[in-house]
Amino acid sequence: MKAGFPIKVDDLDPNAVGSALQASLGLFVRRLRQPVQGELTLPEVSVLSRLERAELATTSELARAEQITPQAMGMTLAGLVRRGLVERRPDPADRRRVVLSVTEAGQRALRKRRGDRAEQLAEALAAGGFTRAELETLMAAAPLIERLGENL
């Protein structure tokens, strides 16, 4: 096997599979996370995605969810607000609090980022010489990898 962890098909104990996945997915994620000039950063994507799902959130709620300090979250949010991707407004339930939401421009930026990464993956698959059977295997593995991630 090319990735440096020879695993026989007969040797499918969870430790061996976990080790192989850690090595291969680690490389995959590092490459996928490499920033492209002018693109949203990973923390920005994460915040926009959370706001997209939650619709409204406070800086503290976002910081807790991302497991960072409110100050660090404030810096990320300030950049997003300045670029018009996130907006602040009084909480409808408690006007003393400020809530944040994704703007239409933020949703477009998020869709573009997702589309750009999907296109990058498609180009890598096309240029990588993958056979039809290999593409079918990767397609079948996608929901399994997602389920594994949900169980971590």
N, C-alpha and C positions, 0 to 999 in steps of 0.2 A: 504494500500500500504506500502511496506517495507521501502522505502527511507525517510519516515518521512514527506511527504507532501501529505496528502490525497486529491486527486482530483477526483471528480465524472466525469463520462463521459459526463454528461449534462453540466458541468461547464468548458467549453473549451474557456473561454475568453482569449485573448492574454496575459494578466497579469498573470493569473494562469498558463498557459502553459510556459510562459517565466520563471516564478519562479521555476517551476518543472524542466525545462531544465537546468537552472543555477545550481541548487543543484546537479542534477545527473551528468551532464557533468563536473561540477567542480571536483567532486570526480574522475571521469573517467580520466580526463586530468592529475590531480595530480599523480595518480597511473601510468599512462602511461609515464609521464615525469621522474619518478624516475630513476636515472642513474644506469646503469649496469657497473661494473668494466671494464675498457678498452674500453668502447663504446664511440662513438662520443657524445660530449655534445650537448645540445639543440642549443646553439648559433652556434656551428660548423655545425650542420645539416642544420640550417637555412641559413648560408652563402653558404654552398655547394649547397643547393637546388637553391638559387638565382643565383649562378654562372652557374649552370647547365642549367637553363632557359635562362639566359641572354647571356651565352657563354663568354663574356668579360665584366669586370667592373673595375672601380677604387675603391680604398679604400674609398674615399669620397662618391661615389655613393652607395656603400654597407652600409656605416654608416648611410647615409640619409634614405635608404630603411628600415633599421633595427631600426631606431630612437635611435641611440647611437652615442657617440662621435667618431671622426676619431681615437683618441688614443685607445679607447676600441676596435674598429674594428681592428686596427693595431695589438693589442695583440692576438686577435683570429686568424687573418690571419698569424701571425708569427708562431704560433703553427701548423697551417695547412700546411704552406710552409715547415717548418722543417720536418714534417712527410711525405712530398712528395705528399700531397693531393691537393695542389693548387700550381700553378706556376706563377711567375711574368715575364713579358716581356715588351719591349717597345711597346707603342700603334702604330699600323701600320699607323694610320692617323696622329699622332702627336708624333714623336719619343721622345719628352721631357717628355711625360706622361708615367706612368707605368700602365699596365692593368693586371688583374688577371684572371685566368681561372682554371677550375677543371681539374686535371690530370686524366688519366685512373684509377690510384689507388684511387683517390678521388671518382670517379664514382662507383667503386667497393665497397668502404666503405659505400657510400650512399645506394647502392642497398642492401648491407648486413644489414645495420641498418633497412631499411624498411622491409626487409624479416624477421629479428629477431623480430621486433615489431608485424608483422602480425602473426608470429608463436606464440608469447606470447598471442596475442588475441585469436587465434585458440585454444590454450591449455586452456585458461580461459573459453572459450565457451564450450569446451568438458567437462571440470571438473565441470562446474557450473550447470549441470543438466538441461540445456535449452531444452525445447521440440522443436519438428519440427516447430510447429506454432510460438513459440517465436523466433526461428532463422529466419523464414520467415518475421516476423515483424521487426526484427533488420535489415535484408537485405533491406526491403522496406524503412526503416527509413534513411538508409545511404545517399541516394541522397538528401533527404529532409534536413538532418542536414548539408550537404555540401552547399546546396542552402541558408540555414539560415546563415551559416558562411560567405558566399559571400555577404550577405546583411547587415552584421554588420558594 
